[in-house]
């Protein structure tokens, strides 16, 4: 008999071979799914999916053409297109909450499919490929959906519940939950349509074939292997075509096409070393290609498995992949326990179904089901009790982090340290503290980048979640402006919130009146900028470049701002300190009364109110006869500067001789590496700043007010209430970076460079000894001994491969070649103090700005306020070290240990940090990578466009505060 007339070859397969094939495909699909869940870059997941589906579409079409096969009938084709569109929609839902946010929804997939199949939503089909063993009259093939008995339904409920708990990461918004449920339903419908499309394809091919009469006269319909394969491939092609098209459109609409580099660390960074700059691009391309291949494998695997095993059986793959991915990403014993319960329930469920179809007794299996039910109930009860009873007893000093990652785990710092106020201990001798700090910071920064909102709706939801008020009017205009300018961070504006929060407690008219009062007294040293009818109509005060920059920064968005008077500080030093009792009452009132009142408005008006009557035409500054600003130039200002600190903080100690810095809040290890820059720059933690920072000793200028005035400053100390904004100094390009004058890392001098003057404070009666720049230069050029870390297992004669870092004292002079830190100018001092400093320090030749790039390590320090060289340094190919107590607008946008190396004012860790980067093999490679990371990010996030976007959002927020009807306005969403 010709082979074409034989029964299908699948029915003649050996059963064991068939079972091995059935096992291999789900296992391969599971592994690929886990890789796609964990490894897909969130920012470009839709684009990755679109390319993967397009690849599948092209391949399947070419294969059909090669085999001379036609497509499926019109009905099957339409079903395939619809299924592809639904798969694309599911991907969009997933993308909307960064993927991981709705992994839990995969836990619902078997339950939803079970419901759809039981209700015969799309009819009953059993489309599994005939490679399964043939049915017999004695043992008919089981239905596509199992689970008829109550025991099976119980097992399925346990399976679903335990799966969701095992996968669940954090409670999301109502929108997130809705997206998760939508994702589940859409995915389930897509699976059913694929299954139905396969059935239609088979039916069409059978009807199109010739009828063969058997020897006994009965009719038979031959189904060849080629025909079966063609049906499968045709379904894949149809689904992939629609999915590629829809996902591609979604990617073009929702995703940015700005691609950043990869942040490899550890062994990758050590292998790449000095070639990181070149190989980063190559690795990026390879990573993208591998991701696309994995996505294509997942797509093909799902489509084949649905057609062979049915939609219900396939639904266990995304469920299992989500559990495994969550265990890999965020392992916990409770998650592992619920994953085990889920696996046991799945086995029980499928086992019950097999025995139901065979009619065998169910006693033993029902007992297993009851045991699983009891275990699940007990486990959920324990989980709820533990969640409700989680204690949180914070240590009494503020700015205390919840945990600090050390040795691959965490140190719980909510408990008092072994020695009060001392630095956190670092006992892991196998890892250098710098290496640990870098790795931890990179992980945290990657989370920030991956969590950014990708749509206006997401940005609005995130805004409300963080700040508990609706966004200001014209927030949609701001979002459009930010996207058009290619801003990297859409959600990180907490600095604005903290600067403006106390002003919510003041009436809008009061804020406006205080701005007029401050500007009206000419000796207050402020620049006025008036905005009227969408234009900057008047500017007065300050230098010409400052005026030009302030106007220029608002030029592209001023039409969206309300009428308002803005007061800009033209001094380097900040201006506003509100006593703690007043400040705490302002913040309390804002959070308990005024901000909730704004949130209570269900449909705020997306427009600012008309100009209030107390605002002038904006043609001149109304004169004020008196001022509340007090002048303390060249006087100690520690006492007024600490007024806003809590009475319980170290800075407010009653006896300054007993006051000790809270080093626990920011320092790590014996050398005091800065692990928390925010806590380090909090002056309330450090009473020693009174005698170690020039600003507190004798600032060069100090005009201060103790009521809450709306003064915009370029930088401030943490205890001041000035409103921070991006410095026009940077926007105007006062200190630039010329890339053609920079050189490659290998050609740079392996040392730290700093040249500067004795700015930072005014020196009188030997006060320079208490100022920060002088103390740092003295420390780094001292003749005393310094502490370093040494890997004792690297000593000759030792064969140990595991590092063992121990503390070692060395003469500082041994490393003088690594420190080129000197003064090139002495100033801001009485004649006697100037002469004393010249004699003590000596003067070295200055280094022109563009000559700094000859060195690998650039030191940047506070001056009278912020250092204006910082951004130019970051844009270079060198690694930046920064000692900064002054805070700037970019606090949320630059990450210590990722973009620069933070240093303490004590400086005990400086030498070891430089030595590690310049002498240790792992440190050398890490230094290259960090320098490139800082440069890459500075070019993306410290552009004039970024300053304008940040300033735009700040002025929208401030404009709402001075609006007479601020509780009635805001952006509610489209």
Buried (B, 14 or more C-beta within 10 A) or exposed (E): EEEEEEEBBBBEBEEEEBEEEBEEBBEBBBBBBBBBBBBBBBBBBBBBBBBBBBBBBBBBBEBBEEEEBEBBBEBBBBBBBBBBBBBBBBBBBBBBBBBBBBBBBBBBBBBBBBEBBEEEEBEEBBBBBBBBBBEEEEEEEBBBBBBBBEBBBBBBBBBBBBBBBBBBBEEBBEBBBEBBBBBBBBBBBBBBBBBBBBBBBBBBBEEEEEEEEEEEEEEEEBBBEEBBBBBBBBBBBBBBBBBBBBBBBBBEEBBBEEEEBBBBBEEBBBEBBBEBBEBBEEBBEEBBEEBBBBBBBBBBBBBBBBBBBBBBBBBBBBBBBBBBBBBEEEEEEEBEBBBBBBBBBBBBBBBBBEBBBEEEEBEEBBEBBEEBBEBBEEBBEEBEEEEEEEEEEEBEBBBBBEEBBBEEEEBEBEEEBEEEBBBBBBEBBEBBBBBBBBBBBBEEBBEBBEBBBBBBBBBBBBBBEEBEBBBBBBBBBBBEBBBEBBBBBBBBBEBBBBBBBBBBBBEBEBBBBBBBBBBBBEEBBBBBBBBBEEBBBBBBBBEEBBBBBBBBBBEBBBEBBBBBBBBBBBBBBBBBBBBBEBBBBBBEBBBEEBBEEBBEBEEBBBEBBEBBEEBBEBEEBEEBEEBBBEBBBBEBBBEBBBBBBBEEBBBBBEEEEEBEBBBBBBBBBBBBBBBBBBBBBBBBBBBBBBBBBBBBBBBBBBBBBBBBBBBBBBBBBBBBBBBBBBBBBBBBEBBEBEEEBBEEBEEBBBBBBBBBBBBBBBBBEEBBBBBBBBBBBBBBBBEEEBBBBBBBBEEEEEEEEEBBBEEEEBEBEEBBEBBBBBBEBBEBBBEEBBEBBBEBBEEEEBBEBBEBBBBBBBBBBBBBBBBBBBBBBBBBBBBBBBBBBBBBBBBBBBBBBBBBBBBBBBBBBBBBBBBBBBEBEBBBBBBBBBBBBBBBBBEBBBBBBBBBBBBBBBBBBBBBBBBBBBBBBBBBBE
